[in-house]
Amino acid sequence: MDLSNRTVLIVGGTSGIGRELARRFAAAGSTVAVGGRSPEALSALAAEGFGTFGIDVTDGASVGAVRDAVLARYPELDTVVTMSGVMLTEDLRDPAHFGAAEATIDTNLVGTIRVIDAFTPHLLGRGAGTFITVTSGIAFLPFPPMPSYAASKAAVHAYSEALRAQLDGTGVDVVELVPPAVATAGQEKVNPHALPLDDFATEVMQLLSANPTPREILVKGVLMHRWAERDGTYADLVAQRAKALSMFPGREG
Ligand SMILES: NC(=O)c1ccc[n+]([C@@H]2O[C@H](COP(=O)([O-])OP(=O)(O)OC[C@H]3O[C@@H](n4cnc5c(N)ncnc54)[C@H](OP(=O)(O)O)[C@@H]3O)[C@@H](O)[C@H]2O)c1
C-alpha cells in the first residue's frame, strides 16, 4: 500500500494506537480524519490539523451520521480503519461481569460491523479501497482474565476473513491488524512486556507499505500468539497466561 496518498478515516483514533497511526499516515503524506467519543481528544486532534468526527460505534444513528459527514468532506475516502475497542477484564465467577461482556461485544464486534456496513457501499462504488480491521494477539491465544475481549477479537478475525472473501474481485481489500500488547490504555502499567507504541507503529507502517499489502499485519512481537496453535505451544501458553487470574478476589492460588 502506498501510504503517501491515501484518504484515511480512523474510527477509534482519539488515543493510543489509532492516534499514533493517524499521525504516521499524515506524516507519510496521507489525508487523515479521526473519529471517537472524547470531545477533548477530538479538539486536540483538530488543532493538529486532522478532520475530526464525534462518533459512538455502539450507536447506529451516530455511525450513519458520521458516514454522511465524512463522505461529504472526503468524497475520495479510500481507507477505513475500525480501531475502536474496549479492553475489559471479567471475573466469570461473578455474574456482574455480564455488563462488561455486553459492552465489549457491542463495541469491538458489533461496532466494527456497523462501521464496515456504513462504508461498504462507498468503497464498492469507488471500486478500490481498504478496510483495516483490528484484532489482537488475544484473538489467537486467549488471555483468561479477558474472556469477552478474546471472543470479540476472534470474531473480528473470522469476520475479516469472510468480508475479504465476499469483497474479492471488487477492488476493496481487507487488512487485519493484529497488535500484541502495546504500551497504551494503561497496558504500560500492568504489562512490562508491552511494546513501546513508537516501535510498534514503525513496524506496522513498514508492513503496511509492502506491495501487495499483507492480509494480516503481524509485527514480530505477535508471532508467538498468532501461531501458538500451529507451533504446539498453545496449551502451555494459555496455562501460563491463566496465572493472571490471581488478579481476581479469592483466586490468589
Ligand atoms: N494496546 C494493546 O495492547 C492492544 C493489543 C491488541 C489490540 N488492541 C486493540 O487496538 C485498538 C486500540 O486500542 P488502544 O490500545 O489504542 O486503546 P485506547 O487508547 O483505549 O483506544 C481505544 C479507542 O477506541 C475508541 N472507542 C472506544 N469505545 C468507543 C465507542 N463506543 N465509539 C467510538 N470509539 C470508541 C476510543 O475513543 P473514545 O474514548 O474517544 O471514544 C479510542 O480512540 C483496540 O481495538 C484494542 O482492542 C490493543
The ligand as a Gaussian input file, in Angstrom:
#p B3LYP/6-31G(d) Opt

LIG

0 1
 N       -2.935000      -1.747000      23.443000
 C       -2.896000      -3.058000      23.301000
 O       -2.154000      -3.754000      23.988000
 C       -3.742000      -3.725000      22.240000
 C       -3.432000      -5.028000      21.875000
 C       -4.184000      -5.659000      20.895000
 C       -5.241000      -4.985000      20.299000
 N       -5.522000      -3.712000      20.664000
 C       -6.659000      -3.056000      20.024000
 O       -6.234000      -1.857000      19.435000
 C       -7.326000      -0.932000      19.426000
 C       -6.859000       0.383000      20.046000
 O       -6.503000       0.140000      21.393000
 P       -5.548000       1.123000      22.224000
 O       -4.597000       0.280000      22.947000
 O       -5.041000       2.202000      21.364000
 O       -6.587000       1.657000      23.319000
 P       -7.213000       3.085000      23.569000
 O       -6.151000       4.114000      23.682000
 O       -8.146000       2.908000      24.731000
 O       -8.049000       3.372000      22.240000
 C       -9.339000       2.908000      22.045000
 C      -10.008000       3.791000      21.022000
 O      -11.343000       3.286000      20.830000
 C      -12.233000       4.362000      20.929000
 N      -13.531000       3.891000      21.375000
 C      -13.820000       3.128000      22.464000
 N      -15.146000       2.948000      22.557000
 C      -15.708000       3.605000      21.503000
 C      -17.039000       3.810000      21.050000
 N      -18.106000       3.293000      21.715000
 N      -17.233000       4.534000      19.937000
 C      -16.187000       5.069000      19.262000
 N      -14.909000       4.914000      19.629000
 C      -14.677000       4.199000      20.758000
 C      -11.584000       5.331000      21.917000
 O      -12.054000       6.634000      21.699000
 P      -13.067000       7.458000      22.644000
 O      -12.830000       7.041000      24.050000
 O      -12.728000       8.887000      22.322000
 O      -14.408000       7.073000      22.132000
 C      -10.123000       5.246000      21.473000
 O       -9.889000       6.090000      20.381000
 C       -8.468000      -1.602000      20.196000
 O       -9.352000      -2.205000      19.272000
 C       -7.755000      -2.656000      21.003000
 O       -8.590000      -3.757000      21.318000
 C       -4.799000      -3.062000      21.628000

